[in-house]
Amino acid sequence: MRGPLGRLLQAIARPPEKPRERHADPDAVVDCAVYAGGTRRSGPRRIPYEEAARLAGRRGAFVWLGLHDPDRATMIRVAEVFGLHELHVDQTVTGGHRPGVEVLGEVTRLVLRTARYVEHDRLTATSEVVETGDVTVLIGPSFAITVRHGPVGPLWQVRRELETRPDVLRQGPWSVAYAVGSRMVDSYLDVAGHVEHDLERIEEETFATVRSSEFAHIYQLKREMVEFKRAVLPLADPLTRLLDLPGVPAGLRPYFVDVRGRLARAADRVSGFDELLNSILQARLAQVSVDQNHDMRKIASWAAIAAVPTVIAGIFGMNFTEMPGLDSPYGFWTAIIVMILIGGGVHRTLKKSGWL
């Protein structure tokens, strides 16, 4: 049957299409390896995490799976393999989380913010100074899963450095949490060092003899410091609570205490930067106010000098018939000389008082 009715009947009779299956993104897996006895047992190559989970269960070792911007299908598959809660899937698919630590079942979730200093020739009103991202570490009985969001903070260097420290790696999955946390705190201190140089340059510009009238770049740096503070300051409380967790190995507690101490130094520097920026900004606003006041004094001074000839010319321009000096051949030049003498006297007086 042809026509619209025929096409409608064919559509009704046609079996419904099966929904397309969502496949995991293999590019989200950065590295996956099995560790036991302080060494990498799976070799230098990356192995599938399904195989790694089986090997870790048999040998009493642990798996370190590294992911970068995974999609939901990937995290669902990872959750099935490692027995993660569905909340872990929701929490790791998206980034931008606040630093924190929480325990759900046998899995501990640690969130850290990454930070990187953006190089620039000079600070402007639109300069990006600090770029941030986040890393989530899921620590289980026999696995550590790191999920990184954003271009900042690659963890391959952390993995390489940890593989050279077998005494720390023997502590199990929590050694990954320590290594990642230590690298993040080191990056905070590195960013703080670069920001300090920016602050020194701004301070020199602010108190220089010849300075620009623009100070929007100070507000820009202050906004960037707010983002940096959100990465550094909230991490202090999670690290303190982390030390109270019973699952943290005793051999790693001194290392976590060291990380907390370095984080405190970074937090102190960031807080000091904020106070210094406020002081610089207030000083710059005060300078602008003083400059404007000085300009107004100059304008008022020249207005007073200009008032002298205006008054004299106004008096002799009243067109009265009887006025002294109108019939004198020296009246014009006398008026000019009087204007110059009085105006010069006013100028000298204002110059001595600092108005000019």
C-alpha positions in Angstrom: 0.0 0.0 0.0 1.4 3.4 -1.0 0.7 6.8 0.4 0.9 8.1 4.0 -1.4 5.4 5.4 0.9 2.7 4.0 4.0 4.3 5.4 2.3 4.6 8.8 1.3 0.9 8.8 4.9 -0.1 7.8 6.3 1.9 10.7 4.0 0.3 13.2 4.8 -3.2 11.9 8.6 -2.6 12.0 10.3 -3.9 15.2 11.7 -1.2 17.4 15.4 -0.5 17.1 17.6 -1.6 19.9 19.2 1.2 21.8 22.9 1.7 21.0 25.2 0.4 23.7 27.6 2.9 25.2 31.1 1.7 25.1 33.9 2.8 27.5 36.5 5.2 26.3 39.9 3.4 26.2 41.7 6.7 25.8 40.6 7.6 29.4 43.0 5.0 30.8 46.4 6.6 31.2 48.2 3.7 32.9 47.3 0.6 34.8 49.8 -1.6 36.7 50.0 -4.2 39.5 52.4 -3.6 42.4 53.6 -6.1 45.0 56.5 -6.0 47.4 57.4 -2.5 46.4 57.9 -3.2 42.7 55.8 -3.1 39.5 55.0 -6.7 38.8 53.0 -6.2 35.6 56.0 -4.9 33.6 56.4 -1.5 32.0 53.5 -2.0 29.7 49.9 -0.9 30.5 47.6 -3.9 31.1 43.8 -4.0 31.0 42.4 -3.1 34.4 40.1 -6.2 34.4 43.3 -8.4 34.2 45.0 -6.2 36.8 42.2 -6.6 39.2 42.4 -10.4 38.9 46.2 -10.4 39.4 46.0 -8.2 42.4 43.4 -10.5 44.0 45.6 -13.6 43.5 48.9 -12.2 44.5 47.8 -10.1 47.4 49.1 -7.0 45.6 47.3 -3.8 44.6 46.3 -2.1 41.3 47.0 1.5 40.5 44.6 2.6 37.7 45.1 6.1 36.3 42.2 7.8 34.4 42.0 11.2 32.8 38.6 12.8 32.1 36.7 9.5 31.9 33.1 9.4 30.6 30.2 7.7 32.5 30.5 4.5 30.5 34.1 4.1 31.5 33.4 4.8 35.2 30.5 2.3 35.2 32.8 -0.4 33.8 35.5 0.5 36.4 32.9 0.4 39.2 31.8 -3.1 38.1 35.4 -4.4 38.1 36.5 -2.9 41.4 33.1 -3.0 43.2 32.7 0.8 43.6 29.5 2.4 44.7 27.3 4.2 42.2 28.0 7.4 44.0 31.6 7.0 43.2 30.7 7.0 39.5 28.7 10.2 39.9 31.4 11.9 41.9 34.3 11.1 39.5 32.6 11.7 36.1 32.6 15.5 36.7 35.3 17.7 38.0 35.4 20.9 40.0 34.9 19.3 43.4 36.1 20.9 46.7 39.0 19.2 48.5 37.8 16.7 51.0 37.9 13.1 52.2 35.1 10.7 52.8 34.7 7.0 53.5 32.0 4.9 51.8 32.1 1.2 52.6 35.7 0.0 52.2 36.6 2.8 49.8 38.1 6.1 50.8 37.6 9.1 48.5 40.3 11.8 48.6 39.8 14.9 46.4 42.7 17.3 45.8 42.9 20.4 43.6 45.7 20.7 41.1 47.4 24.0 40.4 49.9 25.3 37.8 51.4 28.7 37.3 50.8 30.2 33.8 53.9 31.9 32.5 53.4 35.5 31.2 55.6 38.4 30.2 53.7 41.0 32.1 50.5 41.0 34.2 47.5 42.5 32.4 43.8 42.8 33.2 43.1 39.5 31.5 46.2 37.5 32.3 45.7 33.9 33.6 48.1 33.4 36.5 47.0 30.1 38.1 45.3 27.2 36.2 43.6 24.6 38.3 42.0 21.2 38.0 41.2 18.3 40.4 42.3 14.8 41.2 40.2 12.2 42.9 41.9 9.2 44.6 39.8 6.2 45.4 41.6 3.9 47.8 40.3 0.4 48.3 41.7 -2.8 49.9 43.6 -3.8 46.8 43.4 -0.8 44.5 44.1 2.8 44.0 42.2 4.7 41.3 43.2 8.2 40.4 40.8 10.2 38.3 42.1 13.5 37.0 40.1 16.3 35.4 41.5 19.2 33.4 44.9 19.7 31.7 46.7 20.5 34.9 48.6 18.0 37.1 49.6 14.9 35.1 50.5 12.0 37.4 53.0 10.0 35.3 55.8 11.7 37.1 54.2 10.8 40.4 54.0 7.2 39.3 57.7 7.1 38.2 59.0 8.7 41.4 56.9 6.3 43.6 58.2 3.3 41.7 61.7 4.4 42.7 60.7 4.2 46.4 59.9 0.6 47.1 59.8 1.2 50.9 56.9 3.5 50.4 55.3 1.5 47.7 55.2 -1.6 50.0 52.6 0.2 52.2 49.9 -0.6 49.6 47.3 1.6 48.0 47.6 4.4 50.5 51.1 5.0 49.2 49.5 6.4 46.0 47.4 8.8 48.1 50.5 10.0 49.8 52.5 10.4 46.6 49.6 12.3 44.8 49.1 14.5 47.9 52.8 15.3 48.2 53.0 16.3 44.5 50.0 18.5 44.8 51.4 20.3 47.8 54.8 20.7 46.1 53.0 22.3 43.1 51.2 24.7 45.5 54.6 25.8 46.9 56.0 26.2 43.3 53.0 28.3 42.3 53.4 30.4 45.4 57.0 31.1 44.5 56.1 32.4 41.1 53.2 34.5 42.4 55.6 36.1 44.9 57.7 37.4 42.0 54.5 38.9 40.4 53.7 40.6 43.7 57.2 42.0 43.9 56.8 43.5 40.4 53.5 45.0 41.2 54.8 46.4 44.4 57.7 48.1 42.6 55.3 49.5 40.0 53.0 50.8 42.7 55.7 52.8 44.6 57.8 53.8 41.5 58.3 57.5 40.8 56.7 57.2 37.4 53.8 54.8 37.4 50.9 53.9 35.2 47.3 55.0 36.1 46.0 51.5 35.4 45.5 49.1 38.2 43.0 46.6 36.7 45.8 44.0 36.7 45.9 44.1 40.5 42.2 43.1 40.6 43.0 40.3 38.1 45.8 38.9 40.3 43.4 39.1 43.3 40.8 37.1 41.4 43.5 34.5 40.5 44.5 34.3 44.1 40.9 33.6 45.1 41.0 30.5 42.8 44.4 29.5 44.2 43.0 29.8 47.8 40.2 27.5 46.9 42.7 24.8 46.0 45.0 25.2 49.0 43.2 26.3 52.1 40.3 23.7 52.2 42.8 20.8 52.0 44.0 21.3 55.6 41.0 19.8 57.3 40.8 16.6 55.0 44.5 15.9 55.7 43.9 16.1 59.4 40.9 13.8 59.2 42.9 11.5 57.0 45.4 10.8 59.8 42.5 9.7 62.0 41.4 7.0 59.6 42.2 3.4 60.9 43.0 2.2 57.4 46.0 4.4 56.9 49.2 2.3 57.5 51.3 3.3 60.4 54.4 3.5 58.2 52.8 6.2 56.1 51.5 8.4 58.9 54.8 10.3 59.3 54.8 11.0 55.5 51.2 12.4 55.7 52.3 14.6 58.7 55.1 16.0 56.5 52.6 16.7 53.7 50.3 18.5 56.2 53.3 20.6 57.4 54.2 21.7 53.9 50.6 22.4 53.2 50.5 24.7 56.2 53.5 26.6 54.8 51.7 27.0 51.5 48.5 28.1 53.2 50.4 30.7 55.2 52.1 32.1 52.0 48.7 32.3 50.2 47.1 34.1 53.1 50.1 36.5 53.2 49.7 37.1 49.5 46.0 38.0 50.0 46.9 40.5 52.7 49.7 42.0 50.7 47.5 42.4 47.6 44.9 44.2 49.8 47.6 46.5 51.1 48.9 47.2 47.5 45.4 47.8 46.3 44.6 50.2 49.1 47.9 52.1 48.5 47.2 52.3 44.8 43.7 53.7 45.4 45.2 56.2 47.9 47.7 57.3 45.3 44.9 57.8 42.7 43.0 59.9 45.2 46.1 62.0 46.0 46.9 62.4 42.3 43.3 63.5 41.6 43.5 66.0 44.5 46.8 67.3 43.2 45.3 67.8 39.8 42.3 69.7 41.2 44.6 72.0 43.2 46.5 72.8 40.0 43.2 73.5 38.1 42.1 75.8 41.0 45.5 77.6 41.1 45.4 78.4 37.4 41.8 79.4 37.7 42.8 81.9 40.4 45.6 83.3 38.3 43.2 83.6 35.3 40.7 85.4 37.5 43.1 88.4 37.9 43.0 89.7 34.3 39.4 88.6 34.1 38.4 90.9 37.0 40.5 93.9 35.7 39.2 93.5 32.2 35.7 93.2 33.5 35.9 96.4 35.5 37.2 98.4 32.6 34.7 96.8 30.2 31.6 98.2 32.0 31.2 101.0 29.5 30.8 103.8 32.0 31.4 107.3 30.7 33.5 108.5 33.7 36.2 105.9 34.6 39.7 106.7 35.8 42.3 106.0 33.2 40.1 105.8 30.2 41.5 109.0 28.7 45.1 108.3 29.6 47.4 107.3 26.8 49.1 104.9 29.3 45.9 103.3 30.6 46.1 100.1 28.5 49.7 99.3 29.2 49.2 100.2 32.9 46.4 97.6 33.1 48.5 95.0 31.3 51.4 95.6 33.7 49.1 95.4 36.7 47.6 92.1 35.5 51.1 90.6 35.0 52.3 91.8 38.4 49.2 90.6 40.4 49.0 87.3 38.4 52.8 86.7 38.9 52.4 87.3 42.6 49.5 84.9 42.9 51.5 82.3 40.9 54.5 82.7 43.2 52.4 82.4 46.3 50.7 79.2 45.1 54.1 77.8 44.0 55.6 78.3 47.4 52.5 76.6 49.0 52.8 73.5 46.8 49.7 74.0 44.8 51.7 74.4 41.5 
